[in-house]
Amino acid sequence: MSAQGPSSAPAFRRRIVLTGLAGLAVAGTVGAFEHHRHKRSHRRQPDGQYRKLRLIWPHADTAPVLAVAYQKGFFARYSLDVEGVFAPQNGNDALDALVAGKADYAVAPALTWLPRLYSGLPASLVLGIQPGTFRLLVRRGANITRLDQLVGRTVAVPDKNAADKFFFAIMMRRKGINAMDGITWTDMPAEQMVDAASARTLDALVAHDPLAWQLLNSHPDLFAELVSSNTGHYADRTSLILGASHTALETDPDAATALTLALRDAAKWANQHRDEAATLVADESPEFSTETMRAMMRHQPAISPVTGHALRDQIAQYCDELQLIGLLPDTEAAADIARRTTRNVLNG
């Protein structure tokens, strides 16, 4: 699957007299071809050199794209030896490790990346790997059937992963609800959530898969899903983002190109072979059966990687939403923040 450069078409001499609009049409075709060839020539291509990279990815053992990249040889295809640094609990842990120089590349939700980048974290976003899988679960019997009924209630966040909270705060802000101040958010380890809900000291929780899926399906008499990111326009947006430290980008930009291409290709493969990707994850995560992982992935959005302008446009939308809930200042245009925090490593 190595990328090939643009092919050069042989030149043919044609003894045809072209007149009027026919001549203009051919001239336009030739011009379009030359423009296309020129445009393609600016795409960065992997140089094939062997590299050992350090990548940090929260909950790596349940990440289908990462499992595919390792086990289906996508890293090897781009001559990469990718070392997982450690097992961070959430996106903020991953970014802390990046800042500390423990990794060259990190994966975290867009809503975790952006406040940190705006505050000066020296990195750039290079690849949107896949959409989010956020779920808001309510306790059965709590009489919560609408988002506005969460105001004044206690909602748990599993591992201080701010992205879970921010996503639903944005969703509610769109409906005129001030969730940041109107809800009692409480950090709660995942293993305590079932007991808290059973004791009726917890009204709802926000989490992402696989935890959210596991809670919902292992305790159907206790939890019901109110809303999620898996339907509507939210399902089409990237969430899990690969970022590169500025040091890595300056020292070896070709490494960032190779890693982006490897994970992009792995993401496309995982989307086209969901059942097999789920099996690969289950093989690495004994706490999840193959049937559980397959069922979960079948109820998740399409895995659609994005780079370049498409990534920047989506990041700008996230910036605008973070401004809505007061987590980014509105003194700078969202598009400008997105332009400053993203980089197209596939464009030469």
C-alpha angles and dihedrals in degrees: 000000000000112000117252126214123242114290119232114232116222116255115244125196110223122192095208125132108224120197139175118343093354090064091048091050093054091045089052091049092051091047091050091050092050091048091050092048091048091049093050092050089066094061111108114238126203112259094215095235118146113251136176111212134185114226127179118202125171114236090003092171091067098041110112096195092052092047090052093047091055103036100037094048101247092135091048091048088064093042093252128148101194118197119200106221103206140313107277118195096223146352095278090056089052092051091047088056091049091052090048090055094245091126139023096212133030138188121214139141116282090240089057095045100050103060088046093048092048089052091056108274102162101233142093132222112242110165136027102212104185144331123276124264100209120161132186109209123192128201113253108244093031090102094230112148100143134047094240089061089069091071109111092014131114115253122184127220112200110218107002087271098158094196092072091054095041094051094057093039087058092046090052093044088058086060094048096261120134098215096165092066104017098058127065101232115196129186109231131170112244093241091062098050098083093050092046092050091046089051090049092236089117123060101181144346138208121215142140132238137314090028094043092048091048094051093046096048100035093051107031091154091056106039137041127185113244100178138342144182092247098089138051123011092331089068091062095055125093118237112162105073134191113219131185127211115245089239091058092046093050096042099046116002091171089064090059089050092052094047092047092051092047094051093041091054092044090051092052091048092048091053093050094045103036098155093051092046089052090052091052090053093047090052089059096039112054091183089068121060122219090247092053094049093047093049091048095049091048088059095049129088123267114283101240119169118210134194139166120014093356091057093046092051092052092046089052089056091052090049090053090051094048087053089054092060095040099252094116123036116250092220090097128052114256090231091057092051090049092049091051096047100045133066132190104224091176093063116083 
